[in-house]
Amino acid sequence: MAVDRGQFKQLLKENGLKVTKQRLVVLEAIAACPEEHLTAEEIFALVKVDIPDIGLATVYRTIQLLSELHLIDKVNFDDGYVRYEIGNTAEQGQRHHHHHLICMKCGKVISFQEDLLEALEGKIAQTTGFLVVNHEVKLYGYCEKCGGNLIEEKRKS
């Protein structure tokens, strides 16, 4: 996924922030791995290729800034690591919800793009007046490789 440098620079300026090579490279490193859920250390390793003298603290600060600007999302898969992924923004400017399927055997994480909760969110707003603006869904189970015939057995029962 390509990063629109112009939009990013404008967003930084609108927020009174400097445009730096470090900020651009960190965002581009995350955007270059759209199917990955990277730790700060993994992002640091990617960025260090382009900027060998960058410090881990700079990467952490940049990640925090990108998160605050809603350009990246922070995810936690209960494995002891905080991970980051490029934010998914729909064309209308709304955040696109996607979910994660987590294999309990091998730890594989699969992003699931369908948002089946929109109807539920609408019903919640209608019946309670509560406006849901974001949600995160993590489903735990077994991937195709680890689950083997578990799916077939479940279908039969």
Residue frames relative to the residue before (quaternion, step in Angstrom):
aa qw qx qy qz dx dy dz
M 1.0000 0.0000 0.0000 0.0000 0.00 0.00 0.00
A 0.3239 -0.7630 0.5311 0.1755 3.55 -0.75 1.04
V 0.3554 -0.7080 0.5732 0.2094 3.51 -1.17 0.69
D 0.3428 -0.7043 0.5781 0.2284 3.55 -0.95 0.85
R 0.3215 -0.7902 0.4957 0.1626 3.56 -0.12 1.35
G 0.6400 0.5453 -0.3283 0.4304 3.57 0.98 -0.84
Q 0.6686 0.4870 -0.2932 0.4795 3.57 0.92 -0.93
F 0.6459 0.5232 -0.3199 0.4547 3.57 0.98 -0.86
K 0.6521 0.5096 -0.3094 0.4683 3.58 0.92 -0.90
Q 0.6517 0.5131 -0.3091 0.4653 3.56 0.97 -0.86
L 0.6426 0.5243 -0.3194 0.4585 3.58 0.97 -0.86
L 0.6395 0.5122 -0.3265 0.4713 3.58 0.96 -0.82
K 0.6758 0.4997 -0.2948 0.4546 3.57 0.85 -0.97
E 0.6391 0.5347 -0.3195 0.4512 3.59 0.99 -0.83
N 0.7229 0.3999 -0.2259 0.5162 3.56 1.17 -0.61
G 0.5421 -0.6628 0.3763 0.3539 3.57 1.26 0.35
L 0.5185 0.6410 -0.4002 0.4000 3.55 1.19 0.58
K 0.5061 -0.6461 0.4831 0.3051 3.54 -1.18 0.60
V 0.3794 -0.6623 0.5932 0.2557 3.52 -1.22 0.61
T 0.0289 0.8078 -0.5863 0.0543 3.57 -0.60 1.15
K 0.6185 -0.5412 0.4201 0.3848 3.53 -1.24 0.51
Q 0.6265 0.5543 -0.3375 0.4316 3.60 0.99 -0.84
R 0.6668 0.4986 -0.3054 0.4621 3.59 0.90 -0.89
L 0.6536 0.5128 -0.3094 0.4627 3.56 0.96 -0.85
V 0.6936 0.4851 -0.2825 0.4514 3.58 0.84 -0.97
V 0.6297 0.5174 -0.3456 0.4652 3.62 0.99 -0.72
L 0.6669 0.4876 -0.3083 0.4716 3.60 0.86 -0.90
E 0.6716 0.4966 -0.3037 0.4584 3.59 0.91 -0.87
A 0.6197 0.5417 -0.3459 0.4504 3.60 1.04 -0.69
I 0.6671 0.4780 -0.2985 0.4872 3.58 0.97 -0.84
A 0.6684 0.5093 -0.2986 0.4524 3.57 0.95 -0.90
A 0.6322 0.5490 -0.3293 0.4364 3.59 1.13 -0.60
C 0.7310 0.3373 -0.2019 0.5577 3.59 1.28 -0.23
P 0.0044 -0.8748 0.4842 0.0165 3.61 0.72 1.01
E 0.7058 0.4350 -0.2698 0.4897 3.60 1.11 -0.47
E 0.6023 0.5741 -0.3401 0.4381 3.57 1.31 -0.04
H 0.2233 -0.7080 0.6520 0.1546 3.50 -1.35 0.40
L 0.0937 -0.8761 0.4728 -0.0123 3.52 0.20 1.40
T 0.3866 -0.6668 0.5803 0.2630 3.53 -1.15 0.68
A 0.6644 -0.4827 0.3725 0.4322 3.58 -1.25 0.27
E 0.6503 0.5230 -0.3154 0.4518 3.59 1.01 -0.77
E 0.6393 0.5047 -0.3229 0.4821 3.59 1.06 -0.71
I 0.6249 0.5132 -0.3304 0.4867 3.58 1.03 -0.76
F 0.6230 0.5485 -0.3248 0.4534 3.57 0.98 -0.89
A 0.6653 0.5027 -0.3025 0.4618 3.60 0.90 -0.91
L 0.6514 0.5091 -0.3140 0.4667 3.59 1.00 -0.77
V 0.6918 0.4881 -0.2719 0.4574 3.57 0.91 -0.96
K 0.6108 0.5897 -0.3413 0.4033 3.55 1.05 -0.78
V 0.5519 0.6019 -0.3916 0.4240 3.60 1.18 -0.45
D 0.7462 0.3852 -0.2054 0.5026 3.59 0.96 -0.91
I 0.7830 0.1508 -0.0636 0.6001 3.58 1.09 -0.74
P 0.2112 -0.8440 0.4793 0.1152 3.61 0.27 1.25
D 0.7303 0.4358 -0.2531 0.4611 3.60 1.06 -0.62
I 0.4131 0.7065 -0.4838 0.3102 3.62 1.23 0.18
G 0.3402 -0.7484 0.5356 0.1931 3.56 -1.06 0.73
L 0.6222 -0.5485 0.4094 0.3801 3.54 -1.21 0.54
A 0.6225 0.5480 -0.3449 0.4395 3.60 1.01 -0.75
T 0.6277 0.5267 -0.3319 0.4674 3.59 1.04 -0.75
V 0.6412 0.5121 -0.3213 0.4726 3.57 0.98 -0.82
Y 0.6480 0.5112 -0.3228 0.4633 3.62 0.92 -0.86
R 0.6635 0.4970 -0.3095 0.4658 3.61 0.89 -0.88
T 0.6590 0.5077 -0.3065 0.4627 3.57 0.98 -0.84
I 0.6223 0.5298 -0.3335 0.4699 3.58 0.99 -0.80
Q 0.6454 0.5176 -0.3170 0.4638 3.59 0.94 -0.87
L 0.6564 0.5112 -0.3004 0.4664 3.57 0.95 -0.90
L 0.6684 0.5009 -0.2995 0.4612 3.59 0.88 -0.93
S 0.6255 0.5270 -0.3196 0.4784 3.55 1.11 -0.71
E 0.6652 0.5011 -0.2976 0.4666 3.59 0.93 -0.88
L 0.6834 0.4551 -0.2721 0.5018 3.59 1.15 -0.64
H 0.4219 -0.7385 0.4241 0.3110 3.60 1.37 0.03
L 0.4034 0.7014 -0.4845 0.3324 3.56 1.09 0.73
I 0.7597 0.1530 -0.1149 0.6214 3.55 1.23 -0.48
D 0.3250 -0.7316 0.5691 0.1877 3.53 -1.25 0.49
K 0.3351 -0.7049 0.5934 0.1966 3.52 -1.13 0.78
V 0.0073 -0.8001 0.5995 -0.0209 3.57 -0.85 0.98
N 0.1467 -0.7736 0.6135 0.0612 3.51 -1.15 0.70
F 0.1451 -0.8135 0.5610 0.0485 3.55 -0.67 1.12
D 0.5311 -0.6719 0.3799 0.3496 3.56 1.22 0.56
D 0.5177 0.6268 -0.4275 0.3954 3.57 1.08 0.73
G 0.6470 -0.5436 0.3093 0.4360 3.56 1.28 0.31
Y 0.7024 0.4090 -0.2560 0.5232 3.60 1.27 -0.04
V 0.2985 -0.6731 0.6359 0.2313 3.52 -1.20 0.61
R 0.1139 -0.8050 0.5818 0.0217 3.54 -0.84 0.99
Y 0.2381 -0.7710 0.5797 0.1134 3.53 -1.25 0.50
E 0.0282 -0.7700 0.6373 0.0108 3.51 -1.20 0.66
I 0.6055 -0.5452 0.4203 0.3993 3.53 -1.19 0.49
G 0.4875 -0.6758 0.4685 0.2935 3.57 -0.94 0.86
N 0.2947 -0.7347 0.5833 0.1818 3.55 -1.06 0.75
T 0.0112 -0.8039 0.5935 -0.0375 3.54 -0.54 1.18
A 0.3916 -0.7075 0.5379 0.2379 3.54 -0.81 0.98
E 0.6793 -0.5146 0.3393 0.3983 3.55 -1.23 0.44
Q 0.6710 0.5048 -0.3083 0.4471 3.59 1.03 -0.66
G 0.5963 -0.5709 0.3730 0.4235 3.59 1.23 -0.04
Q 0.5457 0.5977 -0.4042 0.4262 3.58 1.26 -0.10
R 0.5048 -0.6188 0.4960 0.3408 3.56 -1.13 0.57
H 0.2937 -0.7378 0.5800 0.1819 3.56 -0.95 0.89
H 0.3277 -0.7533 0.5411 0.1799 3.52 -0.73 1.07
H 0.0932 0.7447 -0.6608 0.0051 3.51 -1.05 0.73
H 0.3404 -0.7682 0.5257 0.1325 3.48 -1.15 0.67
H 0.3459 -0.7434 0.5407 0.1880 3.53 -1.27 0.27
L 0.2126 -0.7281 0.6433 0.1045 3.49 -1.08 0.93
I 0.0931 -0.8287 0.5518 -0.0079 3.57 -0.59 1.17
C 0.3196 -0.7512 0.5490 0.1794 3.55 -0.68 1.14
M 0.3699 -0.7572 0.5025 0.1931 3.56 -0.76 1.09
K 0.6550 0.5044 -0.3228 0.4607 3.59 1.21 -0.23
C 0.8267 0.2077 -0.0925 0.5146 3.60 0.65 -1.08
G 0.4853 -0.6950 0.4145 0.3312 3.60 1.25 -0.25
K 0.3767 0.7334 -0.4864 0.2891 3.58 1.27 0.06
V 0.1690 -0.7675 0.6125 0.0847 3.56 -1.06 0.84
I 0.0931 -0.7829 0.6151 0.0101 3.54 -0.82 1.07
S 0.3251 -0.7240 0.5722 0.2066 3.58 -0.85 0.97
F 0.1639 -0.7712 0.6129 0.0518 3.53 -0.98 0.96
Q 0.2870 -0.8339 0.4544 0.1254 3.57 -0.40 1.24
E 0.5688 0.6069 -0.4031 0.3818 3.62 1.06 -0.49
D 0.1582 -0.7682 0.6115 0.1049 3.55 -0.96 0.84
L 0.0771 -0.8417 0.5342 -0.0124 3.51 -0.05 1.33
L 0.5927 0.6095 -0.3501 0.3932 3.57 1.28 -0.01
E 0.4135 0.7277 -0.4699 0.2803 3.60 1.21 -0.07
A 0.6512 0.5063 -0.3219 0.4647 3.60 0.93 -0.84
L 0.6448 0.5144 -0.3184 0.4672 3.58 0.99 -0.83
E 0.6471 0.5164 -0.3209 0.4601 3.58 0.95 -0.87
G 0.6367 0.5257 -0.3166 0.4669 3.58 1.05 -0.79
K 0.6553 0.5091 -0.2993 0.4710 3.56 0.97 -0.88
I 0.6259 0.5310 -0.3295 0.4665 3.59 1.02 -0.82
A 0.6631 0.4999 -0.3047 0.4664 3.58 0.89 -0.93
Q 0.6750 0.5118 -0.2903 0.4452 3.57 0.93 -0.92
T 0.7765 0.3839 -0.2024 0.4568 3.58 0.82 -0.95
T 0.8005 0.2851 -0.1502 0.5053 3.60 1.04 -0.61
G 0.4315 -0.6907 0.4721 0.3373 3.58 1.20 -0.44
F 0.5180 0.6262 -0.4116 0.4124 3.58 1.31 0.14
L 0.2184 -0.7869 0.5678 0.1032 3.56 -0.74 1.08
V 0.2430 -0.7571 0.5940 0.1222 3.57 -0.56 1.18
V 0.1164 -0.8181 0.5609 0.0500 3.60 -0.71 1.05
N 0.7946 0.0242 -0.0214 0.6062 3.57 1.21 -0.24
H 0.0385 0.7741 -0.6319 -0.0046 3.53 -1.27 0.41
E 0.1751 -0.7539 0.6241 0.1076 3.51 -1.30 0.37
V 0.0703 -0.7993 0.5966 0.0106 3.54 -0.81 1.02
K 0.0231 -0.7567 0.6534 -0.0048 3.53 -0.96 0.98
L 0.1052 -0.7858 0.6087 0.0307 3.53 -0.74 1.10
Y 0.2028 -0.7913 0.5710 0.0817 3.55 -0.80 1.06
G 0.2666 0.7388 -0.5809 0.2137 3.53 -1.00 0.88
Y 0.5893 -0.5611 0.4397 0.3802 3.54 -1.08 -0.74
C 0.4506 -0.6757 0.5142 0.2757 3.55 -0.92 0.95
E 0.7233 -0.4435 0.3063 0.4317 3.54 -1.30 0.26
K 0.6675 0.5098 -0.3023 0.4507 3.57 0.95 -0.88
C 0.7477 0.4050 -0.2206 0.4778 3.60 0.84 -0.95
G 0.6654 0.5239 -0.3002 0.4389 3.56 1.11 -0.68
G 0.1510 -0.8343 0.5157 0.1234 3.51 1.20 -0.56
N 0.8293 -0.1754 0.1534 0.5078 3.53 -0.68 -1.09
L 0.3618 0.7406 -0.4977 0.2701 3.63 1.18 0.23
I 0.6323 0.5332 -0.3342 0.4518 3.59 1.00 -0.80
E 0.6630 0.4993 -0.3028 0.4683 3.57 0.91 -0.90
E 0.6461 0.5169 -0.3169 0.4636 3.59 0.98 -0.83
K 0.6523 0.5142 -0.3118 0.4613 3.58 0.99 -0.83
R 0.6380 0.5319 -0.3275 0.4503 3.59 1.01 -0.79
K 0.6677 0.5103 -0.2974 0.4532 3.58 1.03 -0.81
S 0.7092 0.4694 -0.2817 0.4442 3.61 1.05 -0.62
